[in-house]
Every structure is written in C-alpha cells, then in structure tokens.
Amino acid sequence: MRRALVAACVLAVAGCGSNGVPATTPEVTSVPPSINKRYVAQAEKDGAKSVTLLVSVKAGQQEAVEQALRELGAAVEAQDPRIGYVKAEVPIGKVDAVPNLPGVSKVDVDEPINNRLPEP
C-alpha cells in the first residue's frame, strides 16, 4: 500500500514543472465530444437554421453566459440558476463557439432519444 502511495506521488510530481505547477496547461482546441457533431451536421443538411443546446454553467456565471449566448444570436428558452442550466436555440454556425464561452462548463445537444420497445 505504501509503495503505491509513493509511486502516485512520484508520478504527480513528475508531471509538474520546477515550481510544482503542471508543466503544460491544456488548451481547448476543438469542440468537446459532448456536442454531437453528427446531429448538428444532419440538422444543417436538413435545412435547420439552429439547434437546441443544453448548457451547464459555472457557479455565479449564469447572467454572463446567457448574455454571451444572446450575443451569438441564440434565443434562451429556459434557465435555472439554482443548478446552473441554460437551454438555448443556437444558430448552427455558432454552435462551435458555445463551449468556449467564459463560464460554460459543458454543452450538449438537446436531441431526441431513439428508444425502441424491446421485441419479445
């Protein structure tokens, strides 16, 4: 048990620079996998001008996120600051920008679930 703890500590320190801070900072370079790109592409192909996104908001950032969404041309359909939730209809061309908005922690497409009844 002690060896495992020591090994974990060594690995944690090895990933840090000389001042104890991680040597590299991860950057957001693409749309997170939570956004179903296939669904968005199909919606655009079908002629839709927008898609509904469910946005998880960091504590204290609700109003700022809602304002940023509106600036992208989105219509806020529902929100609940108690749980950090915004549902917005976002223009398809602006979907990729939503995950990178300050205060946004997660984004998902509000898409229908295709559940078939089990066959006997």
Chimera marker file (.cmm) of the C-alpha trace (Angstrom):
<marker_set name="trace">
<marker id="1" x="0.000" y="0.000" z="0.000" r="1" g="1" b="0" radius="0.5"/>
<marker id="2" x="2.794" y="2.370" z="0.918" r="1" g="1" b="0" radius="0.5"/>
<marker id="3" x="4.623" y="1.653" z="-2.372" r="1" g="1" b="0" radius="0.5"/>
<marker id="4" x="1.506" y="2.531" z="-4.336" r="1" g="1" b="0" radius="0.5"/>
<marker id="5" x="1.168" y="5.823" z="-2.468" r="1" g="1" b="0" radius="0.5"/>
<marker id="6" x="4.823" y="6.710" z="-3.058" r="1" g="1" b="0" radius="0.5"/>
<marker id="7" x="4.511" y="5.789" z="-6.750" r="1" g="1" b="0" radius="0.5"/>
<marker id="8" x="1.436" y="8.003" z="-7.118" r="1" g="1" b="0" radius="0.5"/>
<marker id="9" x="3.260" y="10.933" z="-5.507" r="1" g="1" b="0" radius="0.5"/>
<marker id="10" x="6.294" y="10.453" z="-7.756" r="1" g="1" b="0" radius="0.5"/>
<marker id="11" x="4.090" y="10.412" z="-10.861" r="1" g="1" b="0" radius="0.5"/>
<marker id="12" x="2.241" y="13.523" z="-9.729" r="1" g="1" b="0" radius="0.5"/>
<marker id="13" x="5.475" y="15.436" z="-9.120" r="1" g="1" b="0" radius="0.5"/>
<marker id="14" x="6.995" y="14.212" z="-12.404" r="1" g="1" b="0" radius="0.5"/>
<marker id="15" x="4.181" y="15.930" z="-14.304" r="1" g="1" b="0" radius="0.5"/>
<marker id="16" x="4.951" y="19.269" z="-12.683" r="1" g="1" b="0" radius="0.5"/>
<marker id="17" x="7.488" y="21.926" z="-13.515" r="1" g="1" b="0" radius="0.5"/>
<marker id="18" x="10.113" y="23.108" z="-11.040" r="1" g="1" b="0" radius="0.5"/>
<marker id="19" x="7.617" y="25.238" z="-9.094" r="1" g="1" b="0" radius="0.5"/>
<marker id="20" x="5.049" y="22.461" z="-8.562" r="1" g="1" b="0" radius="0.5"/>
<marker id="21" x="2.722" y="23.738" z="-11.284" r="1" g="1" b="0" radius="0.5"/>
<marker id="22" x="1.856" y="21.419" z="-14.192" r="1" g="1" b="0" radius="0.5"/>
<marker id="23" x="4.426" y="21.845" z="-16.967" r="1" g="1" b="0" radius="0.5"/>
<marker id="24" x="1.769" y="22.369" z="-19.627" r="1" g="1" b="0" radius="0.5"/>
<marker id="25" x="-1.690" y="23.850" z="-19.488" r="1" g="1" b="0" radius="0.5"/>
<marker id="26" x="-4.334" y="22.074" z="-21.565" r="1" g="1" b="0" radius="0.5"/>
<marker id="27" x="-5.982" y="24.293" z="-24.154" r="1" g="1" b="0" radius="0.5"/>
<marker id="28" x="-9.384" y="23.936" z="-25.773" r="1" g="1" b="0" radius="0.5"/>
<marker id="29" x="-8.559" y="23.318" z="-29.407" r="1" g="1" b="0" radius="0.5"/>
<marker id="30" x="-11.735" y="21.696" z="-30.687" r="1" g="1" b="0" radius="0.5"/>
<marker id="31" x="-15.364" y="21.161" z="-29.902" r="1" g="1" b="0" radius="0.5"/>
<marker id="32" x="-15.736" y="18.857" z="-26.896" r="1" g="1" b="0" radius="0.5"/>
<marker id="33" x="-17.098" y="15.404" z="-27.665" r="1" g="1" b="0" radius="0.5"/>
<marker id="34" x="-20.282" y="16.213" z="-25.735" r="1" g="1" b="0" radius="0.5"/>
<marker id="35" x="-21.583" y="18.098" z="-28.767" r="1" g="1" b="0" radius="0.5"/>
<marker id="36" x="-22.924" y="15.563" z="-31.219" r="1" g="1" b="0" radius="0.5"/>
<marker id="37" x="-21.341" y="16.896" z="-34.409" r="1" g="1" b="0" radius="0.5"/>
<marker id="38" x="-23.180" y="14.315" z="-36.497" r="1" g="1" b="0" radius="0.5"/>
<marker id="39" x="-26.550" y="15.528" z="-35.214" r="1" g="1" b="0" radius="0.5"/>
<marker id="40" x="-25.626" y="19.171" z="-35.876" r="1" g="1" b="0" radius="0.5"/>
<marker id="41" x="-24.389" y="18.332" z="-39.387" r="1" g="1" b="0" radius="0.5"/>
<marker id="42" x="-27.571" y="16.382" z="-40.144" r="1" g="1" b="0" radius="0.5"/>
<marker id="43" x="-29.723" y="19.242" z="-38.839" r="1" g="1" b="0" radius="0.5"/>
<marker id="44" x="-27.880" y="21.645" z="-41.123" r="1" g="1" b="0" radius="0.5"/>
<marker id="45" x="-28.238" y="19.252" z="-44.067" r="1" g="1" b="0" radius="0.5"/>
<marker id="46" x="-31.976" y="19.019" z="-43.352" r="1" g="1" b="0" radius="0.5"/>
<marker id="47" x="-32.205" y="22.810" z="-43.605" r="1" g="1" b="0" radius="0.5"/>
<marker id="48" x="-32.368" y="23.702" z="-39.911" r="1" g="1" b="0" radius="0.5"/>
<marker id="49" x="-31.017" y="27.138" z="-39.087" r="1" g="1" b="0" radius="0.5"/>
<marker id="50" x="-30.435" y="26.362" z="-35.401" r="1" g="1" b="0" radius="0.5"/>
<marker id="51" x="-30.226" y="23.577" z="-32.821" r="1" g="1" b="0" radius="0.5"/>
<marker id="52" x="-31.165" y="23.457" z="-29.157" r="1" g="1" b="0" radius="0.5"/>
<marker id="53" x="-28.234" y="23.219" z="-26.758" r="1" g="1" b="0" radius="0.5"/>
<marker id="54" x="-28.248" y="22.368" z="-23.068" r="1" g="1" b="0" radius="0.5"/>
<marker id="55" x="-25.532" y="24.408" z="-21.377" r="1" g="1" b="0" radius="0.5"/>
<marker id="56" x="-24.102" y="23.726" z="-17.930" r="1" g="1" b="0" radius="0.5"/>
<marker id="57" x="-22.935" y="26.956" z="-16.301" r="1" g="1" b="0" radius="0.5"/>
<marker id="58" x="-20.273" y="27.501" z="-13.635" r="1" g="1" b="0" radius="0.5"/>
<marker id="59" x="-21.474" y="28.948" z="-10.324" r="1" g="1" b="0" radius="0.5"/>
<marker id="60" x="-22.046" y="32.691" z="-10.448" r="1" g="1" b="0" radius="0.5"/>
<marker id="61" x="-21.759" y="32.883" z="-14.248" r="1" g="1" b="0" radius="0.5"/>
<marker id="62" x="-25.427" y="32.451" z="-15.231" r="1" g="1" b="0" radius="0.5"/>
<marker id="63" x="-26.151" y="36.005" z="-16.424" r="1" g="1" b="0" radius="0.5"/>
<marker id="64" x="-22.825" y="36.334" z="-18.247" r="1" g="1" b="0" radius="0.5"/>
<marker id="65" x="-23.377" y="33.066" z="-20.126" r="1" g="1" b="0" radius="0.5"/>
<marker id="66" x="-26.944" y="33.999" z="-21.054" r="1" g="1" b="0" radius="0.5"/>
<marker id="67" x="-25.734" y="37.383" z="-22.353" r="1" g="1" b="0" radius="0.5"/>
<marker id="68" x="-22.907" y="35.749" z="-24.336" r="1" g="1" b="0" radius="0.5"/>
<marker id="69" x="-25.387" y="33.304" z="-25.878" r="1" g="1" b="0" radius="0.5"/>
<marker id="70" x="-27.659" y="36.168" z="-26.906" r="1" g="1" b="0" radius="0.5"/>
<marker id="71" x="-24.671" y="37.954" z="-28.470" r="1" g="1" b="0" radius="0.5"/>
<marker id="72" x="-24.115" y="34.836" z="-30.599" r="1" g="1" b="0" radius="0.5"/>
<marker id="73" x="-27.697" y="35.183" z="-31.827" r="1" g="1" b="0" radius="0.5"/>
<marker id="74" x="-29.116" y="32.449" z="-29.594" r="1" g="1" b="0" radius="0.5"/>
<marker id="75" x="-32.558" y="32.541" z="-28.002" r="1" g="1" b="0" radius="0.5"/>
<marker id="76" x="-32.563" y="31.483" z="-24.362" r="1" g="1" b="0" radius="0.5"/>
<marker id="77" x="-35.570" y="29.178" z="-23.971" r="1" g="1" b="0" radius="0.5"/>
<marker id="78" x="-35.188" y="28.130" z="-20.335" r="1" g="1" b="0" radius="0.5"/>
<marker id="79" x="-32.786" y="28.612" z="-17.472" r="1" g="1" b="0" radius="0.5"/>
<marker id="80" x="-32.341" y="27.672" z="-13.842" r="1" g="1" b="0" radius="0.5"/>
<marker id="81" x="-29.579" y="29.495" z="-11.958" r="1" g="1" b="0" radius="0.5"/>
<marker id="82" x="-30.022" y="27.204" z="-8.919" r="1" g="1" b="0" radius="0.5"/>
<marker id="83" x="-28.494" y="24.319" z="-10.849" r="1" g="1" b="0" radius="0.5"/>
<marker id="84" x="-26.529" y="26.268" z="-13.493" r="1" g="1" b="0" radius="0.5"/>
<marker id="85" x="-28.598" y="25.339" z="-16.533" r="1" g="1" b="0" radius="0.5"/>
<marker id="86" x="-29.462" y="27.152" z="-19.735" r="1" g="1" b="0" radius="0.5"/>
<marker id="87" x="-31.411" y="25.784" z="-22.691" r="1" g="1" b="0" radius="0.5"/>
<marker id="88" x="-30.862" y="27.855" z="-25.820" r="1" g="1" b="0" radius="0.5"/>
<marker id="89" x="-31.692" y="27.711" z="-29.514" r="1" g="1" b="0" radius="0.5"/>
<marker id="90" x="-28.315" y="28.455" z="-31.143" r="1" g="1" b="0" radius="0.5"/>
<marker id="91" x="-27.657" y="29.237" z="-34.819" r="1" g="1" b="0" radius="0.5"/>
<marker id="92" x="-25.861" y="26.264" z="-36.408" r="1" g="1" b="0" radius="0.5"/>
<marker id="93" x="-22.898" y="28.410" z="-37.438" r="1" g="1" b="0" radius="0.5"/>
<marker id="94" x="-22.313" y="29.445" z="-33.814" r="1" g="1" b="0" radius="0.5"/>
<marker id="95" x="-22.543" y="26.022" z="-32.111" r="1" g="1" b="0" radius="0.5"/>
<marker id="96" x="-18.751" y="25.543" z="-32.064" r="1" g="1" b="0" radius="0.5"/>
<marker id="97" x="-18.292" y="28.804" z="-30.131" r="1" g="1" b="0" radius="0.5"/>
<marker id="98" x="-20.559" y="27.891" z="-27.206" r="1" g="1" b="0" radius="0.5"/>
<marker id="99" x="-18.204" y="25.504" z="-25.316" r="1" g="1" b="0" radius="0.5"/>
<marker id="100" x="-15.504" y="28.198" z="-25.316" r="1" g="1" b="0" radius="0.5"/>
<marker id="101" x="-17.672" y="30.909" z="-23.758" r="1" g="1" b="0" radius="0.5"/>
<marker id="102" x="-16.449" y="32.062" z="-20.341" r="1" g="1" b="0" radius="0.5"/>
<marker id="103" x="-18.484" y="30.420" z="-17.598" r="1" g="1" b="0" radius="0.5"/>
<marker id="104" x="-19.571" y="27.398" z="-19.630" r="1" g="1" b="0" radius="0.5"/>
<marker id="105" x="-18.619" y="24.048" z="-18.135" r="1" g="1" b="0" radius="0.5"/>
<marker id="106" x="-20.371" y="21.625" z="-20.507" r="1" g="1" b="0" radius="0.5"/>
<marker id="107" x="-22.559" y="21.699" z="-23.605" r="1" g="1" b="0" radius="0.5"/>
<marker id="108" x="-24.776" y="19.045" z="-25.103" r="1" g="1" b="0" radius="0.5"/>
<marker id="109" x="-27.248" y="18.936" z="-27.971" r="1" g="1" b="0" radius="0.5"/>
<marker id="110" x="-30.869" y="18.505" z="-26.928" r="1" g="1" b="0" radius="0.5"/>
<marker id="111" x="-31.644" y="15.720" z="-29.353" r="1" g="1" b="0" radius="0.5"/>
<marker id="112" x="-34.431" y="13.164" z="-29.353" r="1" g="1" b="0" radius="0.5"/>
<marker id="113" x="-33.606" y="9.784" z="-27.884" r="1" g="1" b="0" radius="0.5"/>
<marker id="114" x="-34.437" y="6.902" z="-30.148" r="1" g="1" b="0" radius="0.5"/>
<marker id="115" x="-35.583" y="4.176" z="-27.770" r="1" g="1" b="0" radius="0.5"/>
<marker id="116" x="-37.325" y="1.257" z="-29.364" r="1" g="1" b="0" radius="0.5"/>
<marker id="117" x="-39.552" y="-1.001" z="-27.371" r="1" g="1" b="0" radius="0.5"/>
<marker id="118" x="-37.977" y="-4.384" z="-26.837" r="1" g="1" b="0" radius="0.5"/>
<marker id="119" x="-39.398" y="-7.094" z="-29.024" r="1" g="1" b="0" radius="0.5"/>
<marker id="120" x="-40.452" y="-10.355" z="-27.389" r="1" g="1" b="0" radius="0.5"/>
<link id1="1" id2="2" r="1" g="1" b="0" radius="0.2"/>
<link id1="2" id2="3" r="1" g="1" b="0" radius="0.2"/>
<link id1="3" id2="4" r="1" g="1" b="0" radius="0.2"/>
<link id1="4" id2="5" r="1" g="1" b="0" radius="0.2"/>
<link id1="5" id2="6" r="1" g="1" b="0" radius="0.2"/>
<link id1="6" id2="7" r="1" g="1" b="0" radius="0.2"/>
<link id1="7" id2="8" r="1" g="1" b="0" radius="0.2"/>
<link id1="8" id2="9" r="1" g="1" b="0" radius="0.2"/>
<link id1="9" id2="10" r="1" g="1" b="0" radius="0.2"/>
<link id1="10" id2="11" r="1" g="1" b="0" radius="0.2"/>
<link id1="11" id2="12" r="1" g="1" b="0" radius="0.2"/>
<link id1="12" id2="13" r="1" g="1" b="0" radius="0.2"/>
<link id1="13" id2="14" r="1" g="1" b="0" radius="0.2"/>
<link id1="14" id2="15" r="1" g="1" b="0" radius="0.2"/>
<link id1="15" id2="16" r="1" g="1" b="0" radius="0.2"/>
<link id1="16" id2="17" r="1" g="1" b="0" radius="0.2"/>
<link id1="17" id2="18" r="1" g="1" b="0" radius="0.2"/>
<link id1="18" id2="19" r="1" g="1" b="0" radius="0.2"/>
<link id1="19" id2="20" r="1" g="1" b="0" radius="0.2"/>
<link id1="20" id2="21" r="1" g="1" b="0" radius="0.2"/>
<link id1="21" id2="22" r="1" g="1" b="0" radius="0.2"/>
<link id1="22" id2="23" r="1" g="1" b="0" radius="0.2"/>
<link id1="23" id2="24" r="1" g="1" b="0" radius="0.2"/>
<link id1="24" id2="25" r="1" g="1" b="0" radius="0.2"/>
<link id1="25" id2="26" r="1" g="1" b="0" radius="0.2"/>
<link id1="26" id2="27" r="1" g="1" b="0" radius="0.2"/>
<link id1="27" id2="28" r="1" g="1" b="0" radius="0.2"/>
<link id1="28" id2="29" r="1" g="1" b="0" radius="0.2"/>
<link id1="29" id2="30" r="1" g="1" b="0" radius="0.2"/>
<link id1="30" id2="31" r="1" g="1" b="0" radius="0.2"/>
<link id1="31" id2="32" r="1" g="1" b="0" radius="0.2"/>
<link id1="32" id2="33" r="1" g="1" b="0" radius="0.2"/>
<link id1="33" id2="34" r="1" g="1" b="0" radius="0.2"/>
<link id1="34" id2="35" r="1" g="1" b="0" radius="0.2"/>
<link id1="35" id2="36" r="1" g="1" b="0" radius="0.2"/>
<link id1="36" id2="37" r="1" g="1" b="0" radius="0.2"/>
<link id1="37" id2="38" r="1" g="1" b="0" radius="0.2"/>
<link id1="38" id2="39" r="1" g="1" b="0" radius="0.2"/>
<link id1="39" id2="40" r="1" g="1" b="0" radius="0.2"/>
<link id1="40" id2="41" r="1" g="1" b="0" radius="0.2"/>
<link id1="41" id2="42" r="1" g="1" b="0" radius="0.2"/>
<link id1="42" id2="43" r="1" g="1" b="0" radius="0.2"/>
<link id1="43" id2="44" r="1" g="1" b="0" radius="0.2"/>
<link id1="44" id2="45" r="1" g="1" b="0" radius="0.2"/>
<link id1="45" id2="46" r="1" g="1" b="0" radius="0.2"/>
<link id1="46" id2="47" r="1" g="1" b="0" radius="0.2"/>
<link id1="47" id2="48" r="1" g="1" b="0" radius="0.2"/>
<link id1="48" id2="49" r="1" g="1" b="0" radius="0.2"/>
<link id1="49" id2="50" r="1" g="1" b="0" radius="0.2"/>
<link id1="50" id2="51" r="1" g="1" b="0" radius="0.2"/>
<link id1="51" id2="52" r="1" g="1" b="0" radius="0.2"/>
<link id1="52" id2="53" r="1" g="1" b="0" radius="0.2"/>
<link id1="53" id2="54" r="1" g="1" b="0" radius="0.2"/>
<link id1="54" id2="55" r="1" g="1" b="0" radius="0.2"/>
<link id1="55" id2="56" r="1" g="1" b="0" radius="0.2"/>
<link id1="56" id2="57" r="1" g="1" b="0" radius="0.2"/>
<link id1="57" id2="58" r="1" g="1" b="0" radius="0.2"/>
<link id1="58" id2="59" r="1" g="1" b="0" radius="0.2"/>
<link id1="59" id2="60" r="1" g="1" b="0" radius="0.2"/>
<link id1="60" id2="61" r="1" g="1" b="0" radius="0.2"/>
<link id1="61" id2="62" r="1" g="1" b="0" radius="0.2"/>
<link id1="62" id2="63" r="1" g="1" b="0" radius="0.2"/>
<link id1="63" id2="64" r="1" g="1" b="0" radius="0.2"/>
<link id1="64" id2="65" r="1" g="1" b="0" radius="0.2"/>
<link id1="65" id2="66" r="1" g="1" b="0" radius="0.2"/>
<link id1="66" id2="67" r="1" g="1" b="0" radius="0.2"/>
<link id1="67" id2="68" r="1" g="1" b="0" radius="0.2"/>
<link id1="68" id2="69" r="1" g="1" b="0" radius="0.2"/>
<link id1="69" id2="70" r="1" g="1" b="0" radius="0.2"/>
<link id1="70" id2="71" r="1" g="1" b="0" radius="0.2"/>
<link id1="71" id2="72" r="1" g="1" b="0" radius="0.2"/>
<link id1="72" id2="73" r="1" g="1" b="0" radius="0.2"/>
<link id1="73" id2="74" r="1" g="1" b="0" radius="0.2"/>
<link id1="74" id2="75" r="1" g="1" b="0" radius="0.2"/>
<link id1="75" id2="76" r="1" g="1" b="0" radius="0.2"/>
<link id1="76" id2="77" r="1" g="1" b="0" radius="0.2"/>
<link id1="77" id2="78" r="1" g="1" b="0" radius="0.2"/>
<link id1="78" id2="79" r="1" g="1" b="0" radius="0.2"/>
<link id1="79" id2="80" r="1" g="1" b="0" radius="0.2"/>
<link id1="80" id2="81" r="1" g="1" b="0" radius="0.2"/>
<link id1="81" id2="82" r="1" g="1" b="0" radius="0.2"/>
<link id1="82" id2="83" r="1" g="1" b="0" radius="0.2"/>
<link id1="83" id2="84" r="1" g="1" b="0" radius="0.2"/>
<link id1="84" id2="85" r="1" g="1" b="0" radius="0.2"/>
<link id1="85" id2="86" r="1" g="1" b="0" radius="0.2"/>
<link id1="86" id2="87" r="1" g="1" b="0" radius="0.2"/>
<link id1="87" id2="88" r="1" g="1" b="0" radius="0.2"/>
<link id1="88" id2="89" r="1" g="1" b="0" radius="0.2"/>
<link id1="89" id2="90" r="1" g="1" b="0" radius="0.2"/>
<link id1="90" id2="91" r="1" g="1" b="0" radius="0.2"/>
<link id1="91" id2="92" r="1" g="1" b="0" radius="0.2"/>
<link id1="92" id2="93" r="1" g="1" b="0" radius="0.2"/>
<link id1="93" id2="94" r="1" g="1" b="0" radius="0.2"/>
<link id1="94" id2="95" r="1" g="1" b="0" radius="0.2"/>
<link id1="95" id2="96" r="1" g="1" b="0" radius="0.2"/>
<link id1="96" id2="97" r="1" g="1" b="0" radius="0.2"/>
<link id1="97" id2="98" r="1" g="1" b="0" radius="0.2"/>
<link id1="98" id2="99" r="1" g="1" b="0" radius="0.2"/>
<link id1="99" id2="100" r="1" g="1" b="0" radius="0.2"/>
<link id1="100" id2="101" r="1" g="1" b="0" radius="0.2"/>
<link id1="101" id2="102" r="1" g="1" b="0" radius="0.2"/>
<link id1="102" id2="103" r="1" g="1" b="0" radius="0.2"/>
<link id1="103" id2="104" r="1" g="1" b="0" radius="0.2"/>
<link id1="104" id2="105" r="1" g="1" b="0" radius="0.2"/>
<link id1="105" id2="106" r="1" g="1" b="0" radius="0.2"/>
<link id1="106" id2="107" r="1" g="1" b="0" radius="0.2"/>
<link id1="107" id2="108" r="1" g="1" b="0" radius="0.2"/>
<link id1="108" id2="109" r="1" g="1" b="0" radius="0.2"/>
<link id1="109" id2="110" r="1" g="1" b="0" radius="0.2"/>
<link id1="110" id2="111" r="1" g="1" b="0" radius="0.2"/>
<link id1="111" id2="112" r="1" g="1" b="0" radius="0.2"/>
<link id1="112" id2="113" r="1" g="1" b="0" radius="0.2"/>
<link id1="113" id2="114" r="1" g="1" b="0" radius="0.2"/>
<link id1="114" id2="115" r="1" g="1" b="0" radius="0.2"/>
<link id1="115" id2="116" r="1" g="1" b="0" radius="0.2"/>
<link id1="116" id2="117" r="1" g="1" b="0" radius="0.2"/>
<link id1="117" id2="118" r="1" g="1" b="0" radius="0.2"/>
<link id1="118" id2="119" r="1" g="1" b="0" radius="0.2"/>
<link id1="119" id2="120" r="1" g="1" b="0" radius="0.2"/>
</marker_set>
